């Protein structure tokens, strides 16, 4: 994926990629659960890995020691933008 790609949802990100949460499109209890887990707009996250069958996803919050696992169905409701790419030399 290139730096010029438009905003995506978290379920479209590949393992190892870092991104920033732009908004949550979920409502009700799903939205509240995501917020309670710390998936807040503006927060930097990294997709660590996918389970063998692709669901759930493991996400690292702010490149720290906090990890959460969410279902692909929930990741669809998290709009993200990829972190700026490092210029090539």
C-alpha positions, -999 to +999 in steps of 0.1 A: +000+000+000+013+034-008+012+067+012-013+082-012-041+057-006-073+071+009-086+064+043-094+027+050-111+006+076-090-013+100-100-047+085-082-036+053-048-030+069-021-056+067-002-070+097+028-048+106+012-016+093+007+014+116-022+038+113-041+065+132-078+062+140-099+088+123-134+079+134-157+051+146-187+045+125-203+019+149-231+028+172-247+016+204-230-011+224-203-019+197-192+017+197-191+018+235-171-015+236-145-001+211-142+032+231-138+012+264-109-008+249-091+025+241-098+026+204-103+064+203-101+088+174-065+102+171-049+072+187-020+054+168-024+017+164-006-011+147-021-043+134+001-070+149-014-102+135-045-121+123-057-153+138-052-183+115-086-180+099-084-142+097-105-134+127-099-119+153-072-092+147-046-083+173-039-046+176-012-028+196-022+006+210+002+035+207+032+012+201+031+004+238+024-027+259-014-026+254-028-052+230-065-058+221-082-084+200-112-074+180-134-091+154-131-083+118-167-072+119-158-046+146-126-035+127-149-026+098-163+002+119-129+018+126-118+043+099-080+048+098-053+065+079-019+049+073+010+065+091+032+087+069+057+067+050+094+072+055+110+090+025+132+066+004+169+074+000 
